[in-house]
Structures are given as structure tokens and as C-alpha cells.
Amino acid sequence: MDLFSTQPDQDINLLPHDGTVNYYGTLMTVAKANEYLKALLETIDWKNDEAIIFGKLIITKRKVAWYGDIPFKYTYSNTTKQALPWTKELIELKKIAEDKTGETYNSCLLNLYHDGNEGMAWHSDAEKDLKKNGAIASLSFGAERKFAFKHKTTKETITRVLQNGSLLVMKDQTQSHWLHRLPPTKLITKPRVNLTFRAIVVGS
């Protein structure tokens, strides 16, 4: 089921049940989105992501960064990151996401995919540090990539192409009932930067 549309209705829930996903489309001009992409590539403290799987350390080609209001510690894939202080561009983008969604975020996990060969396997963002059923605002810059959801029980799938400078929001019970992924593709040769603004529960 492909729900891609050039003029998305942000009030439409892309999921048929068990969660809420809204796609707002592009929030800025292509020129402005490319300006943010350049700044993010140059100013973010990118590191290769690490995961410990079956006791073995895996280092990915994909790079990540973790920023927040305070030095939050965030653990996933059996590794822990400590948040860096916001950059000027991240503060601007956080405000855009908050104004558009009516939510409040205190942290951001960023991913850098150098080309279509790099993706993300099926997973859900349900770490104990995150606000239960809280909103995750996903801003995309650079190459347009297909993003997919799969229901954990029914296995039904939904896809959406995420545009340069666009916003997608996952909230309510989405992480409990749905997996999501960024499928790899040999058709994409340009980089994509994805920002996922989140709410970490202080003291978790």
C-alpha cells in the first residue's frame, strides 16, 4: 500500500489502526532545505553508529549524533550515548517541529545516510528513556527516500516517500504496534540527513 501524495493532508492518519502517523510534506523551499542540509553535514558531530548484537560490536557506515537540552544518556542496541548541546540550526529546526506539531521535544537523534546503500532495518523506537506513546517528529533533508511501516501482528505494510525538507510525526501507540525501516536502494547516490526530535523522560 503506497500512500505517497504530492499534496499530503497532514490531518490524515497514515496508519489504519493501532497508532498515529501524520505526514506534513515539505515545510520549506528546496533552497532552504538544501541550506539546512549543508549546515547539518558540516556542523554536526557525526560518529559511526555502534550496536552490540549477540555480544559482538557492530560499527555501521551510517553515522549518528545525539543532541539535547541537557546531557541526556540514551541507550539503544546495547550502547549508550550522551547528548551534546544544541547547535543553532538544531534549535531552529526544533522550534519548527514544535510549532507545527504542538508538541515539546527535549532531544534529537540524527542519522546520516551517505547514499542509498545505507538504510535502517525494521525496528520500533520504544526505549524506556522515551516518553510513553510520545510524539517523535522526523525531519528529512537531502535525498528522497522511501520509509516503510509494518504492523507487528498483521504484517500489513505502508510506505511513504519522504521529501527534502519534510516532516513526518509518529505518536500514540505507533511504537507498540508498528515497526518502521528505511529500505536500502541502489538508485540513490546522494546523502540524506534525518532528524528525529524526541521527548526523554527526565530522571529515567
C-alpha positions in Angstrom: 0.0 0.0 0.0 1.7 3.2 -1.2 0.3 6.4 0.3 2.6 8.8 -1.5 1.0 12.1 -2.5 2.4 15.4 -3.8 0.0 17.3 -1.6 -0.4 15.4 1.7 -3.2 16.2 4.1 -1.4 16.5 7.5 -4.6 15.5 9.4 -4.8 12.1 7.7 -3.6 9.2 9.8 -1.4 7.1 7.5 -1.9 4.0 9.8 -5.2 2.1 9.5 -5.2 1.3 13.3 -3.0 0.9 16.4 -1.2 4.2 16.2 -1.0 7.6 14.5 1.4 8.8 11.8 0.9 12.2 10.1 2.9 13.4 7.1 3.1 17.2 6.8 5.0 17.2 3.5 7.7 19.9 2.8 7.9 22.8 5.4 10.3 25.0 3.4 11.6 25.7 0.0 14.1 23.4 -1.7 16.8 26.1 -1.4 16.2 26.4 2.4 16.2 22.7 2.8 19.5 22.4 1.0 20.9 25.2 3.1 20.0 23.2 6.3 21.4 20.0 4.7 24.8 21.7 4.1 24.9 23.1 7.6 24.0 19.8 9.2 26.6 17.9 7.2 29.3 20.5 8.3 28.4 21.3 11.9 27.0 18.1 13.5 29.5 15.9 15.4 28.9 12.8 13.3 30.1 9.4 14.5 29.7 5.9 13.1 26.8 4.2 14.9 27.6 1.3 17.2 25.5 -1.7 18.3 26.2 -4.7 20.4 24.4 -7.7 18.9 24.9 -11.2 20.4 27.9 -9.8 22.3 29.6 -8.6 19.1 30.3 -4.9 18.5 28.9 -3.8 15.1 30.0 -0.4 13.6 27.8 0.9 10.8 28.7 3.1 7.8 25.7 5.2 8.7 26.6 8.0 11.1 24.6 9.3 14.0 24.6 12.1 16.6 22.6 12.8 19.8 21.7 16.3 21.0 19.5 17.6 23.8 18.5 20.2 26.4 20.9 18.6 28.9 23.5 15.7 28.6 20.8 13.0 28.5 22.0 9.5 28.3 20.2 7.4 25.7 20.6 3.7 25.4 19.6 1.5 22.3 21.1 -1.5 20.7 23.0 -2.1 24.0 25.1 1.1 23.6 24.7 4.4 25.4 25.1 7.9 24.0 25.3 11.3 25.9 23.6 14.3 24.4 25.6 17.2 23.1 24.4 20.8 23.4 22.1 22.1 20.6 23.6 23.8 17.5 22.0 27.0 16.1 20.4 25.0 13.2 19.0 22.3 15.6 17.4 25.0 17.8 15.7 26.5 14.7 14.5 23.1 13.4 13.3 22.0 16.9 11.1 25.2 17.0 9.8 24.5 13.5 8.8 20.9 14.5 7.3 22.1 17.8 5.3 24.9 16.2 4.0 22.6 13.5 3.0 19.6 15.8 2.1 21.4 19.0 4.4 19.0 20.9 7.5 19.7 23.0 10.8 17.9 22.4 14.0 17.9 24.5 16.3 15.8 22.4 17.2 14.8 18.9 18.8 11.7 17.3 20.2 12.4 13.9 21.1 9.9 11.2 23.4 10.5 8.2 22.9 8.1 5.2 25.7 8.7 2.7 23.8 7.1 -0.2 21.0 4.5 -0.8 23.2 1.6 0.2 22.8 2.7 3.8 19.4 2.1 5.4 17.8 1.0 8.7 16.4 -2.4 9.5 12.9 -3.0 10.9 12.6 -1.6 14.5 10.5 0.5 16.8 11.5 3.4 19.0 10.3 2.1 22.3 13.3 2.6 24.6 12.5 3.0 28.3 14.1 6.5 28.2 11.4 7.8 25.8 8.1 9.3 26.9 5.5 6.5 26.7 3.4 7.0 23.5 5.1 10.3 23.0 5.5 12.0 19.6 8.6 11.6 17.5 9.0 14.3 14.9 11.1 13.2 11.9 12.6 15.9 9.6 14.3 14.8 6.4 16.9 16.6 4.3 18.6 15.6 1.1 17.8 12.6 -1.0 14.2 11.5 -1.1 13.9 8.0 0.4 11.1 5.5 0.9 10.0 5.0 4.5 8.0 1.9 5.5 5.8 0.7 8.3 4.9 -2.9 9.2 2.3 -4.0 11.7 3.9 -6.3 14.3 0.8 -8.7 14.3 -0.9 -8.4 10.9 2.3 -7.8 9.0 0.5 -5.3 6.7 2.9 -2.6 5.3 2.6 1.0 4.4 5.1 3.1 2.6 5.7 6.8 2.1 8.4 8.8 0.2 9.9 11.4 2.5 10.8 14.6 0.6 13.6 17.0 1.1 12.6 19.4 3.9 9.6 17.3 5.0 8.1 16.4 8.4 6.6 13.1 9.5 5.3 12.5 13.0 4.8 9.2 14.8 2.8 9.2 18.1 0.3 7.4 20.3 0.6 3.6 20.2 2.6 3.5 16.9 5.8 2.2 18.5 4.0 -0.5 20.4 2.2 -2.0 17.4 4.3 -1.0 14.3 7.9 -1.4 13.1 9.5 1.0 10.7 12.5 1.0 8.5 14.4 2.8 5.7 14.9 0.3 2.9 18.3 0.4 1.1 18.3 1.2 -2.6 21.0 1.3 -5.3 19.1 4.1 -7.1 20.1 6.8 -4.6 23.6 8.2 -4.8 23.2 11.4 -2.7 23.2 11.7 1.1 20.1 12.0 3.4 20.1 13.5 6.9 17.2 12.6 9.2 16.4 14.3 12.5 14.1 12.6 15.0 13.1 15.0 17.7 12.0 13.2 20.9 10.9 13.6 24.5 13.2 11.9 27.0 11.7 11.4 30.4 13.9 13.3 32.9 15.2 11.0 35.6 14.5 7.9 33.6 
